[in-house]
Amino acid sequence: MGGIGMRAPSTELPIRFENVTFSVGPLTILDGIDLNLTAGAPTVLVGPNGAGKTTLLRAAMGLVSPTRGRISWGGRVDVAPLRRAIVFQRPVMLRRSASGNIRYAMSAAGLPRAEWKRRTDEVLGLVGLDHVADRPARRLSGGEQQRLALARALVRDPAVLFLDEPTASLDPAATKAVEDVIRAVSERGIKVVMSTHDIGEARRLAGDIVMLHRGRVIETAAASSFFAAPATSEARKFVAGELII
Ligand SMILES: Nc1ncnc2c1ncn2[C@@H]1O[C@H](COP(=O)(O)OP(=O)(O)OP(=O)(O)O)[C@@H](O)[C@H]1O
């Protein structure tokens, strides 16, 4: 039984980065990252293009291995990523209906067929897409596709959900719809770790902020203190809405 976010607490958390460096050839993309991602309100990664946000999310998902240092999930380094999910910045939908995309994900996740109908209704309901279940996924608007990608990620009942710029290039109404889903997911006890360029979005969603700059974590703080009293000059610029280069 269960339903989204109703399962027993997982062993995924905390996700701990210990002196994590990731390099490709001479290029250092993540540089000595120490970070602890714990249960609670969304953790929002901010920082300019190329700061390393996507790479950090991929590393926390277990998709890239550190060149140096260690990442652990609930104190272990060898946890199968069954209860983690990631939504990339430009999710690719299969050329089939919205619910067909969900079914494909359920099949890939090995969910028993008997649960498919209930699960499809549940995840499409959660993202507010029940009414477009039979429409071709690729004809949905950008915001609807982003919500469908969230629904697809929720099929596995993740304990942690990584979102890379989930509202990039969406208009305000579509952004609000996606943010409402993120809030609903978070309230169900799923840990959200997401990146954004958008200071307004960070203010609206974050429980805590991790600021990256040139592959390093330069600031971590509860959202309230980050916005009230940013400690670094980059964070001050970000909070003031200035460009950080
Ligand atoms: N596998 C790779 N090989 C070479 N360079 C890479 C690789 N992965 C990332 N990079 C580079 O590392 C830097 C950090 O990339 P990353 O995508 O993590 O940053 P980001 O903060 O998510 O930026 P954006 O906001 O533009 O998505 C970029 O300059 C990127 O081109």
The ligand as a Gaussian input file, in Angstrom:
#p B3LYP/6-31G(d) Opt

LIG

0 1
 N       31.746000      15.929000     -18.321000
 C       32.201000      17.176000     -18.493000
 N       33.257000      17.412000     -19.280000
 C       33.744000      18.656000     -19.437000
 N       33.236000      19.740000     -18.857000
 C       32.182000      19.574000     -18.084000
 C       31.596000      18.290000     -17.851000
 N       30.557000      18.440000     -17.005000
 C       30.491000      19.767000     -16.739000
 N       31.458000      20.445000     -17.371000
 C       31.740000      21.893000     -17.260000
 O       31.799000      22.197000     -15.889000
 C       31.223000      23.453000     -15.584000
 C       30.115000      23.297000     -14.570000
 O       28.997000      22.693000     -15.188000
 P       27.575000      22.527000     -14.511000
 O       26.650000      22.134000     -15.615000
 O       27.686000      21.632000     -13.353000
 O       27.262000      23.994000     -14.006000
 P       25.888000      24.672000     -13.648000
 O       26.130000      25.465000     -12.423000
 O       24.817000      23.644000     -13.596000
 O       25.656000      25.631000     -14.850000
 P       24.305000      25.985000     -15.629000
 O       23.605000      26.924000     -14.743000
 O       24.848000      26.615000     -16.867000
 O       23.578000      24.693000     -15.895000
 C       30.774000      24.004000     -16.923000
 O       31.754000      24.876000     -17.388000
 C       30.642000      22.773000     -17.802000
 O       30.837000      23.073000     -19.144000

